[in-house]
Amino acid sequence: MGIADSLKIVPVSGNLPEVDQDICEADEKRFFKVVSTKLNDLETQRITTPEEVYKREEEVLAVHWHPEFIPLDLITERIEKLYPNRRRELIIPTQHNVMLDYNGYSGVEVDCYSSGFNRKVQLLIHFNSSLVRDKECGVFENILEHTFKYRSSQLFSFMGALTKPKQEWLEKAARETGARPELIDFIASHVKKIESLIELHYDHIPRASIKNKLLRNYFYELADTLDEAVIIRIQAFLKSLKEIVKKNFSLKFFYRTSEIIEEARSLGAGIVIPHPEQFWPILMADYDVDGYEIWNPQSREYTEFLISVLNRRNSNHKGRRLLAFMGDDTHFGEKIKHPDERKKEKGDREIGLQPAWNDLAISKELIKAGLSKTQVMAEYRARLDG
């Protein structure tokens, strides 16, 4: 009995190719293509040749961006071309749960759990590389390793929802997207192959590939055998199911936010809370951080309000003030794709590009709060440099 037989969904007309249960050469070829982190010449060119150049930009502040599997020397070449007239910069990568060094500074974006309001949150953690290098970082490194492995395990939950079917989740995703039962069976058959291929080659797969987007990218590789409309329906269903899996992903195995802050501070870290409007209670948590991200491309609706919150907090608290940050949240894995194939909300982002600093309404609020990009860069660099 297939998944389709147990779902209460009205079928939609249309035929899908039969899926051979055995793994064939074409399956392996698709799989190795989507897990590969090697760039071809065209992909390298897309990284090193930006579509636009910002000649007037003299200051580049980028403390929230993800190299993913893109070599940092190629990203440097892109930055050189993007901002040829820059005079000052503070550029720190924040890979998810993996610390990377770039031009003397190290950074990481860490997933953690705030039990007070029962939500997963994230922290941007930054270091002066030379100052942290001589410190005993074993505990912090183990925290990152544990968190990386646990976050990666979400992919296996995602696949398991199809291969060891969670009927309630599948029915919900089907209702939300109109996916017909035959389509879900088709997806599940391919996911079983992906699951087997991961198990078979796990020790040789780049760690950066073990994430939810592996499924999305694999099914895009079926474009030579399926109509575009079918690919679109598959991707809509996978996206809906992924969100259901994420909502049901246990948070108790993440480290607590306060634990990570305490350990990072003991190593001299700077800490920024990104896109806080996604979890509003964190504004009242009074965590020991250096500032909040008041804008990024997916979090721009409440920028002026967030500046006013920072201003009030700074007016009512003595000691080190909270700073306002903007994050471009660039994911460089999107940059190697053809512009028409990029995920729109991520593909348009650019490292260091934060136009909100020049928005008249926002700059007015920043002036009232005594903050500017120049001040934030100088003050945060001074904190990191000890």
C-alpha positions as CSV (number, residue, x, y, z in Angstrom):
1,M,0.0,0.0,0.0
2,G,1.4,3.4,-1.0
3,I,1.2,6.7,0.9
4,A,-1.5,7.7,-1.7
5,D,-3.8,5.0,-0.5
6,S,-4.0,6.3,3.0
7,L,-4.5,10.0,2.2
8,K,-7.9,11.5,2.0
9,I,-7.2,13.7,-1.0
10,V,-9.0,14.0,-4.3
11,P,-6.6,13.0,-7.1
12,V,-5.6,15.6,-9.7
13,S,-5.3,14.4,-13.3
14,G,-1.9,13.9,-14.9
15,N,0.7,11.2,-15.2
16,L,4.0,10.7,-13.5
17,P,6.9,8.4,-14.6
18,E,7.3,5.2,-12.8
19,V,10.1,5.2,-10.2
20,D,12.3,2.2,-10.1
21,Q,12.9,1.2,-6.5
22,D,16.6,0.3,-7.3
23,I,19.2,3.1,-7.3
24,C,20.4,3.6,-10.8
25,E,23.3,5.6,-12.3
26,A,21.2,8.6,-13.0
27,D,20.1,8.7,-9.3
28,E,23.7,8.7,-8.2
29,K,24.7,11.3,-10.7
30,R,21.9,13.7,-9.5
31,F,22.8,12.9,-5.8
32,F,26.5,13.6,-6.2
33,K,25.8,16.8,-8.1
34,V,23.6,18.3,-5.3
35,V,26.0,17.3,-2.5
36,S,29.1,18.5,-4.3
37,T,30.8,21.7,-3.0
38,K,33.2,22.0,-5.9
39,L,32.6,25.0,-8.2
40,N,32.9,24.9,-11.9
41,D,34.2,27.9,-13.9
42,L,30.8,29.5,-14.5
43,E,29.9,29.2,-10.8
44,T,33.2,30.7,-9.8
45,Q,32.6,33.6,-12.2
46,R,29.2,34.2,-10.7
47,I,30.8,34.6,-7.3
48,T,33.6,36.8,-8.3
49,T,31.6,39.0,-10.7
50,P,28.8,40.8,-9.0
51,E,25.9,42.1,-11.0
52,E,26.3,45.6,-9.6
53,V,29.1,47.8,-8.2
54,Y,28.6,50.3,-5.4
55,K,31.3,52.9,-5.9
56,R,29.9,55.4,-3.4
57,E,30.0,53.0,-0.5
58,E,32.9,54.0,1.7
59,E,32.0,51.8,4.8
60,V,31.2,48.1,4.7
61,L,29.7,46.6,7.8
62,A,28.9,42.9,7.4
63,V,28.5,40.8,10.5
64,H,25.7,38.5,9.5
65,W,26.4,36.5,6.3
66,H,26.9,32.9,5.4
67,P,29.8,31.7,3.1
68,E,28.3,28.2,3.1
69,F,30.6,26.2,0.9
70,I,32.0,29.1,-1.1
71,P,35.8,29.7,-0.6
72,L,36.6,32.9,1.3
73,D,39.2,34.0,-1.2
74,L,36.4,34.1,-3.9
75,I,34.2,36.1,-1.6
76,T,37.1,38.6,-1.0
77,E,37.4,39.0,-4.8
78,R,33.7,39.8,-4.9
79,I,34.0,42.4,-2.1
80,E,36.9,44.1,-3.9
81,K,34.7,44.6,-7.0
82,L,31.5,45.5,-5.1
83,Y,33.1,48.3,-3.0
84,P,36.1,49.6,-4.9
85,N,36.2,52.8,-2.9
86,R,35.7,51.5,0.6
87,R,37.8,53.1,3.3
88,R,36.6,51.3,6.4
89,E,35.2,47.8,6.9
90,L,34.2,45.3,9.5
91,I,33.4,42.0,7.8
92,I,32.9,38.8,9.9
93,P,31.3,35.6,8.6
94,T,28.6,33.9,10.6
95,Q,28.2,30.4,9.3
96,H,25.5,28.4,11.1
97,N,27.1,26.7,14.1
98,V,30.6,26.6,12.4
99,M,33.1,29.3,13.4
100,L,35.2,30.8,10.5
101,D,38.0,33.4,10.5
102,Y,38.1,36.2,8.0
103,N,40.8,38.9,8.0
104,G,41.5,38.8,11.7
105,Y,37.9,38.3,13.0
106,S,35.9,35.1,13.6
107,G,32.2,34.6,13.8
108,V,29.4,32.1,14.0
109,E,25.6,32.1,14.1
110,V,24.5,29.8,16.9
111,D,21.1,28.1,17.3
112,C,19.9,28.0,20.9
113,Y,16.8,27.6,23.1
114,S,15.2,30.3,25.3
115,S,13.1,28.4,27.7
116,G,11.4,31.5,29.1
117,F,9.3,31.8,26.0
118,N,9.9,28.3,24.6
119,R,11.4,29.4,21.3
120,K,14.5,28.6,19.3
121,V,16.5,31.8,18.9
122,Q,19.8,32.6,17.2
123,L,22.9,34.6,18.3
124,L,25.6,36.2,16.2
125,I,28.8,35.7,18.0
126,H,32.0,37.5,17.0
127,F,35.7,37.4,18.1
128,N,39.0,39.1,17.5
129,S,40.7,35.9,16.2
130,S,44.1,36.7,17.7
131,L,42.6,37.3,21.2
132,V,40.5,34.1,21.2
133,R,43.2,31.9,19.6
134,D,45.2,31.5,22.9
135,K,42.2,30.8,25.1
136,E,40.8,27.4,26.0
137,C,37.8,27.1,23.7
138,G,37.1,23.4,24.1
139,V,33.7,23.9,25.7
140,F,32.5,26.4,23.1
141,E,33.8,24.3,20.2
142,N,31.9,21.3,21.6
143,I,28.7,23.4,21.9
144,L,29.0,24.3,18.2
145,E,29.7,20.7,17.2
146,H,26.7,19.4,19.1
147,T,24.5,22.2,17.7
148,F,25.7,21.6,14.2
149,K,24.9,17.9,14.3
150,Y,21.5,18.4,15.9
151,R,20.5,21.1,13.4
152,S,21.7,18.8,10.6
153,S,19.5,16.0,11.9
154,Q,16.4,17.9,10.9
155,L,17.1,16.7,7.3
156,F,16.6,13.1,8.5
157,S,13.3,14.0,10.2
158,F,12.3,15.7,7.0
159,M,13.0,12.6,5.0
160,G,11.5,10.3,7.6
161,A,8.2,12.1,7.3
162,L,8.0,10.6,3.8
163,T,9.9,7.3,4.2
164,K,8.4,6.3,7.5
165,P,5.3,8.3,6.8
166,K,3.8,10.7,9.3
167,Q,0.3,10.7,7.8
168,E,-1.0,13.7,9.7
169,W,1.9,15.8,8.5
170,L,1.6,14.6,4.9
171,E,-2.1,15.2,4.9
172,K,-1.6,18.7,6.2
173,A,1.0,19.6,3.6
174,A,-1.2,18.1,0.9
175,R,-4.2,20.2,1.9
176,E,-2.0,23.3,2.0
177,T,-0.6,22.7,-1.5
178,G,-3.1,20.6,-3.3
179,A,-0.6,17.8,-3.9
180,R,-2.3,14.7,-5.2
181,P,-1.6,11.3,-3.6
182,E,0.3,10.0,-6.7
183,L,2.7,13.0,-6.5
184,I,3.4,12.3,-2.8
185,D,4.2,8.7,-3.6
186,F,6.5,9.8,-6.4
187,I,8.3,12.2,-4.0
188,A,8.6,9.5,-1.3
189,S,10.1,7.0,-3.7
190,H,12.9,9.4,-4.6
191,V,13.4,10.4,-1.0
192,K,13.9,6.7,-0.1
193,K,16.7,6.6,-2.7
194,I,18.3,9.8,-1.3
195,E,18.1,8.4,2.2
196,S,19.9,5.2,1.1
197,L,22.5,7.2,-0.8
198,I,23.3,9.4,2.3
199,E,23.6,6.3,4.4
200,L,25.9,4.6,1.8
201,H,28.2,7.7,1.3
202,Y,27.8,9.5,4.6
203,D,31.5,9.6,5.5
204,H,32.4,11.2,2.2
205,I,29.6,13.8,1.9
206,P,30.6,17.4,2.7
207,R,29.1,18.4,6.1
208,A,27.7,21.5,4.5
209,S,25.4,19.4,2.3
210,I,23.5,17.8,5.1
211,K,20.7,20.2,5.3
212,N,17.0,20.5,4.2
213,K,17.8,22.2,0.9
214,L,19.4,18.9,-0.3
215,L,15.9,17.6,-1.1
216,R,14.9,20.8,-2.8
217,N,18.0,20.8,-5.0
218,Y,17.7,17.1,-5.8
219,F,14.2,17.5,-7.2
220,Y,15.3,20.5,-9.3
221,E,17.7,18.1,-11.0
222,L,14.7,16.1,-12.3
223,A,13.8,19.0,-14.6
224,D,15.0,17.0,-17.6
225,T,12.4,14.3,-17.0
226,L,9.5,16.3,-15.5
227,D,7.4,19.2,-16.7
228,E,8.1,22.5,-15.0
229,A,4.6,22.6,-13.5
230,V,5.3,19.3,-11.8
231,I,8.6,20.5,-10.4
232,I,6.8,23.6,-9.0
233,R,4.1,21.4,-7.3
234,I,6.8,19.2,-5.8
235,Q,8.7,22.1,-4.4
236,A,5.5,23.6,-2.9
237,F,4.7,20.4,-1.2
238,L,8.3,20.0,0.1
239,K,8.4,23.5,1.4
240,S,5.1,23.0,3.3
241,L,6.2,19.7,4.8
242,K,9.6,21.2,5.8
243,E,7.8,23.9,7.8
244,I,5.7,21.3,9.5
245,V,8.8,19.3,10.4
246,K,10.5,22.4,11.7
247,K,7.5,23.3,13.9
248,N,7.6,19.8,15.4
249,F,11.4,19.7,15.8
250,S,12.3,19.3,19.5
251,L,14.1,22.3,21.0
252,K,15.3,20.7,24.2
253,F,18.5,19.4,22.7
254,F,19.8,22.9,21.9
255,Y,21.8,24.7,24.5
256,R,20.1,27.4,26.4
257,T,20.6,30.9,25.3
258,S,22.0,32.0,28.6
259,E,24.5,29.1,28.6
260,I,25.9,30.1,25.2
261,I,26.1,33.8,26.1
262,E,28.0,33.0,29.3
263,E,30.5,30.8,27.6
264,A,31.0,33.2,24.7
265,R,31.5,36.1,27.0
266,S,34.1,34.2,28.9
267,L,36.1,34.1,25.7
268,G,35.7,37.8,25.0
269,A,33.0,37.6,22.4
270,G,30.7,40.2,21.0
271,I,27.1,39.1,20.7
272,V,24.3,40.4,18.5
273,I,20.7,39.2,18.4
274,P,19.6,38.9,14.7
275,H,16.0,39.7,13.4
276,P,14.5,39.9,17.0
277,E,11.0,40.7,15.7
278,Q,10.7,37.0,14.8
279,F,10.7,36.3,18.5
280,W,9.6,39.5,20.3
281,P,9.9,38.3,23.9
282,I,13.7,38.4,23.5
283,L,13.5,42.2,23.6
284,M,12.4,41.8,27.3
285,A,14.8,39.1,28.2
286,D,17.6,41.5,29.1
287,Y,20.4,39.2,27.8
288,D,24.0,40.3,28.1
289,V,24.5,41.3,24.4
290,D,26.1,44.1,22.5
291,G,23.1,45.0,20.3
292,Y,20.2,44.0,18.2
293,E,19.8,43.7,14.4
294,I,17.2,46.3,13.5
295,W,17.0,45.4,9.8
296,N,17.8,42.7,7.3
297,P,16.2,41.8,4.0
298,Q,13.7,39.4,5.6
299,S,13.2,41.6,8.7
300,R,12.5,45.2,7.8
301,E,9.0,46.0,8.9
302,Y,9.7,47.2,12.5
303,T,13.1,48.9,12.0
304,E,12.1,52.3,13.4
305,F,10.3,50.7,16.4
306,L,13.4,48.6,17.2
307,I,15.6,51.7,17.2
308,S,13.2,53.3,19.7
309,V,13.4,50.2,21.9
310,L,17.2,50.4,21.9
311,N,17.1,54.1,22.6
312,R,14.8,53.6,25.6
313,R,17.0,50.8,26.9
314,N,20.1,52.9,26.6
315,S,18.4,55.8,28.3
316,N,17.3,53.7,31.3
317,H,20.5,51.6,31.7
318,K,23.9,52.6,32.8
319,G,27.1,51.0,31.4
320,R,27.8,49.8,27.9
321,R,25.1,50.8,25.5
322,L,23.3,48.5,23.0
323,L,24.2,49.0,19.4
324,A,22.0,48.9,16.3
325,F,23.1,46.5,13.6
326,M,21.9,45.7,10.1
327,G,22.5,42.3,8.6
328,D,22.5,41.5,4.9
329,D,22.1,37.8,5.7
330,T,23.6,36.8,2.4
331,H,23.7,33.1,1.6
332,F,26.5,32.6,-0.9
333,G,25.3,29.2,-2.0
334,E,22.5,31.0,-3.9
335,K,25.0,33.2,-5.8
336,I,26.4,30.3,-7.9
337,K,23.0,29.7,-9.5
338,H,21.6,31.4,-12.6
339,P,19.7,34.5,-11.4
340,D,16.4,33.0,-12.7
341,E,17.0,29.9,-10.6
342,R,17.8,31.6,-7.3
343,K,15.5,31.5,-4.4
344,K,14.2,35.1,-4.7
345,E,14.2,36.1,-1.0
346,K,17.9,35.0,-0.6
347,G,19.3,35.4,-4.1
348,D,18.9,39.2,-4.2
349,R,20.9,39.7,-1.0
350,E,24.4,41.1,-1.1
351,I,27.2,41.1,1.4
352,G,27.5,44.5,3.1
353,L,24.5,45.9,1.3
354,Q,22.2,47.5,3.9
355,P,20.3,50.4,2.2
356,A,18.3,51.1,5.3
357,W,21.3,53.1,6.8
358,N,20.5,55.7,4.1
359,D,16.8,55.7,4.5
360,L,15.7,59.2,5.6
361,A,13.1,58.0,8.2
362,I,15.4,55.4,9.7
363,S,18.5,57.7,9.8
364,K,16.4,60.3,11.6
365,E,15.6,57.7,14.4
366,L,19.3,56.6,14.5
367,I,20.4,60.2,15.0
368,K,17.9,60.6,17.9
369,A,19.4,57.4,19.3
370,G,23.0,58.7,18.9
371,L,23.9,55.9,16.5
372,S,25.3,55.6,12.9
373,K,27.0,53.0,10.9
374,T,30.4,54.8,11.5
375,Q,29.8,54.8,15.2
376,V,28.6,51.2,15.4
377,M,31.6,50.0,13.4
378,A,34.1,51.8,15.5
379,E,32.5,51.0,18.8
380,Y,32.0,47.3,18.1
381,R,35.5,46.8,16.7
382,A,36.9,48.4,19.9
383,R,34.9,45.9,22.0
384,L,36.1,43.0,20.0
385,D,39.7,44.2,20.2
386,G,39.5,44.4,23.9
